[in-house]
């Protein structure tokens, strides 16, 4: 039997490497809701989100091999997130996204360098590693709120409900986290 109800990530990745079509079924079973949640938070459109998740499976199929991700959830989440942002930029008008994408990006614009600056000043990998170091230095509660807002693109209300916090507390955590990120990046010599 190739598949099973409770396959772990390594077994699913092995199915991709064997080019077994059940890899996609297993991925959908284990991570379909997770990927859909990411896409829906970005796109706010059920049809586009479903397309994005299906595209995620295709992208995973085409990238394994040669890639062998250690953490399949992060691998799939990153693919879904990138595809959703691409779809958002290409297909959705601002009013259809209920403003969350523009709002999230505007919140970060003063503490994260522009794409042009990144390309000229540093390699994206260095920026990514620096932000990961920043995230690992944060208190767990602040990190969870920051990631929900800026990775999963959750609304402040959703974060407030999820973590049983007041909206003002969520806003304060995000405000402080953005300021700390800006200072952290400046200390690391990353131009803003």
C-alpha positions, -999 to 999 in steps of 0.1 A, spaced: 0 0 0 15 33 -11 -6 58 8 -23 58 42 -44 80 64 -16 92 86 14 96 64 42 117 77 60 143 56 89 121 47 66 94 33 47 120 13 79 135 -1 91 99 -9 59 95 -30 68 127 -50 103 113 -56 88 80 -68 66 101 -91 35 85 -76 3 104 -83 -9 95 -48 16 121 -35 -9 148 -45 -38 130 -29 -18 126 4 -7 163 2 -43 174 -3 -55 153 25 -29 165 50 -23 201 39 -52 211 17 -70 231 44 -38 247 55 -29 259 20 -65 270 13 -64 291 45 -32 309 33 -46 315 -1 -80 327 11 -65 352 35 -46 367 7 -71 365 -21 -105 367 -3 -120 348 -32 -130 311 -29 -125 303 -66 -91 319 -69 -80 302 -36 -90 268 -49 -70 274 -81 -41 286 -61 -41 254 -40 -43 232 -71 -14 252 -86 5 246 -53 2 208 -58 14 212 -94 43 233 -83 52 208 -56 50 180 -82 73 199 -105 99 207 -79 102 173 -62 127 160 -73 151 177 -72 139 194 -39 135 173 -8 119 196 18 125 188 54 94 206 65 66 199 39 42 223 56 65 253 52 75 243 17 38 241 6 29 272 26 56 292 8 45 280 -26 9 288 -18 17 322 -4 38 332 -35 12 319 -59 -15 338 -41 4 370 -41 11 366 -78 -26 359 -85 -35 389 -64 -13 412 -83 -24 399 -117 -61 392 -113 -77 411 -83 -86 447 -80 -80 464 -47 -116 464 -36 -120 427 -41 -92 419 -16 -110 438 11 -78 459 15 -59 434 37 -29 430 13 -25 467 7 -29 474 44 -4 447 54 22 459 29 17 496 39 23 486 76 56 471 67 68 496 41 87 518 66 106 490 83 114 467 53 136 478 24 121 482 -10 126 455 -36 150 478 -56 171 485 -25 173 448 -17 184 439 -52 211 465 -52 223 463 -16 219 427 -5 211 392 -16 175 381 -7 189 352 12 207 375 36 175 395 42 156 363 48 181 350 72 182 383 91 144 384 94 145 348 106 170 357 133 148 386 143 117 363 145 136 338 166 145 365 191 109 376 196 88 365 225 65 337 214 33 356 217 46 385 196 61 361 170 27 343 166 9 376 162 35 389 137 35 357 117 -3 356 115 -4 391 103 25 392 79 28 356 67 -8 344 68 -22 379 61 -48 375 88 -69 405 97 -63 421 131 -98 410 142 -90 373 132 -57 375 153 -76 391 182 -102 363 181 -76 335 176 -54 345 205 -81 360 228 -66 394 228 -81 429 225 -77 445 191 -57 473 207 -33 448 221 -28 431 187 -22 465 172 3 474 199 22 442 194 23 447 157 34 483 161 62 474 185 73 445 164 76 466 132 96 492 151 119 464 165 123 449 131 133 482 116 159 488 143 171 452 140 176 455 102 193 489 107 217 473 132 224 445 107 234 471 82 204 465 59 194 498 42 158 508 44 
